[in-house]
Amino acid sequence: MKLIDKISNIYDKITQADLSWKNRPYDFYLLFGNEDESKSPWLKSNWNSDFKPYFGAIFNQAEANKEIGIRVDKFKIEKRIAQKDNKEFVYHSEIKLGRLKWDDKSHDKWTVENNEEYFQRFELWSPIWTICEKRQIPPEIFISISNERNFDDSHDVQFGSFLVIAIAKNLNMDARSILSELSKKVNAKATVVKTRRWGMPEKDQKWTFKNGIQDTFSTGIYEEDLHLVNFDALEFEPAWEVIYRQK
């Protein structure tokens, strides 16, 4: 084997390791959405007018639209009668949405426009998870959206939605300005960013991430419950770079 081929093989192995499920580095954004339920990103009108255009601008930079896969947990709210005591109760039955893509038909399926449906979580992979598994490389772009309210809406929230946006470093994409503009448009509570690897646990200041990026939820990542603290006084720096904060 020629020396140049050996060097090329070594480089390929190093590159593959750097892009592995454990080590691939990302610009890791957290967007804490407005606590006003009418501002929720899963509401059809809000998604189409506010959120979709900005995320679309990110995907257009990466030319990623064709390989996007989306999974959504969405439920239908039904009133039922208990057989035991004949009392009425509310039941949430899962809505089967089928395969979802980044297109108008899919957006229309998973978004919510009435009080008879309950949105729980949205997850987007680009490329789709099946391609990632085949290549054994995590996605270039990952987005999740979580509803911070319970099924029964029994507790107060400091922020109504929790968004995770992770963009692979090697895309050399500056999404800060796009997400800053989005945050301003939707009057988010705060949007912050740091560098983080896909599958590596991490502790930084008062923030702890025990799971990989795809399993990031608002619970358990801060030393206190984020819904029980004074969010306006929450200190993000120096662990995070703050790109937007509600005034």
C-alpha positions, -999 to +999 in steps of 0.1 A: +000+000+000+013+034-009+021+059+018-006+083+006-032+055+008-021+047+043-024+083+053-058+085+037-071+054+055-058+068+089-076+101+081-108+083+072-107+064+105-101+095+125-129+114+107-153+085+113-144+085+150-150+122+152-184+118+137-194+088+158-226+085+178-206+094+209-182+121+197-198+141+169-197+178+179-227+202+175-239+237+181-264+228+208-293+253+212-320+253+238-350+275+231-374+281+260-407+291+246-432+317+257-454+305+286-486+318+269-503+286+255-516+306+225-479+310+214-472+272+213-453+261+182-475+230+176-505+252+169-511+251+132-512+289+126-481+295+147-461+267+131-469+279+096-463+316+101-435+316+127-415+284+132-416+266+099-401+294+078-370+298+101-363+261+103-368+259+066-341+286+062-317+264+082-325+233+061-321+252+029-285+260+038-278+224+044-298+212+014-314+187+038-351+188+030-353+155+010-339+133+038-358+147+068-378+123+090-402+135+117-418+116+147-447+132+167-465+121+198-501+135+195-532+124+213-570+127+209-588+139+240-619+118+246-645+117+274-653+082+286-674+066+313-657+043+339-673+009+342-665+007+379-682+038+392-700+051+360-681+084+364-669+104+334-631+108+329-608+122+302-588+097+282-560+105+258-558+081+228-527+081+206-532+094+171-513+073+145-498+098+121-478+075+099-445+085+083-440+123+084-417+143+062-408+180+058-438+189+036-471+206+039-491+174+041-471+162+071-472+196+088-509+196+084-511+161+100-491+167+132-500+203+141-530+211+163-558+235+157-585+226+183-589+216+219-597+180+211-561+172+205-530+172+228-495+175+215-467+160+235-435+159+215-419+165+180-386+150+169-368+157+136-338+140+121-319+151+090-310+128+075-337+104+088-327+080+116-327+050+092-300+066+071-281+075+103-282+039+115-270+026+082-241+051+081-235+048+118-233+085+121-257+107+140-277+134+122-265+166+107-295+184+122-317+174+151-347+193+164-371+183+193-401+202+206-416+193+240-449+204+255-441+215+291-476+211+303-490+179+317-520+161+301-542+176+328-524+210+328-521+207+366-490+228+372-476+262+364-448+265+339-421+291+334-419+283+297-446+266+276-424+247+252-388+234+252-369+232+219-336+215+213-318+224+180-285+206+173-265+214+142-234+195+134-202+216+135-188+203+102-217+220+084-200+253+091-234+269+094-241+299+115-277+294+126-274+319+154-289+348+135-318+327+122-326+313+157-322+348+172-347+362+148-371+333+154-368+338+192-375+375+188-405+369+166-421+343+190-411+363+221-393+333+236-382+334+272-346+327+262-324+310+236-289+298+244-261+278+227-230+258+236-208+232+219-217+196+228-210+161+215-239+139+205-237+110+230-213+123+257-226+130+292-216+164+304-216+187+334-210+224+332-216+247+361-251+240+373-261+222+342-259+184+338-266+163+307-267+126+315-282+115+282-274+121+245-287+150+226-317+132+213-329+125+249-326+161+262-356+172+282-361+202+305-363+180+336-330+170+353-307+192+333-304+220+360-296+217+397-332+228+404-365+222+386-365+249+359-403+255+364-397+262+401-370+288+398-373+325+389-366+321+352-359+358+347-330+355+372-316+323+358-279+324+351-269+309+318-234+323+315-206+312+314-219+277+306-240+290+277-238+318+252-271+337+253-283+347+218-317+359+229-335+368+262-369+381+268-369+417+280 
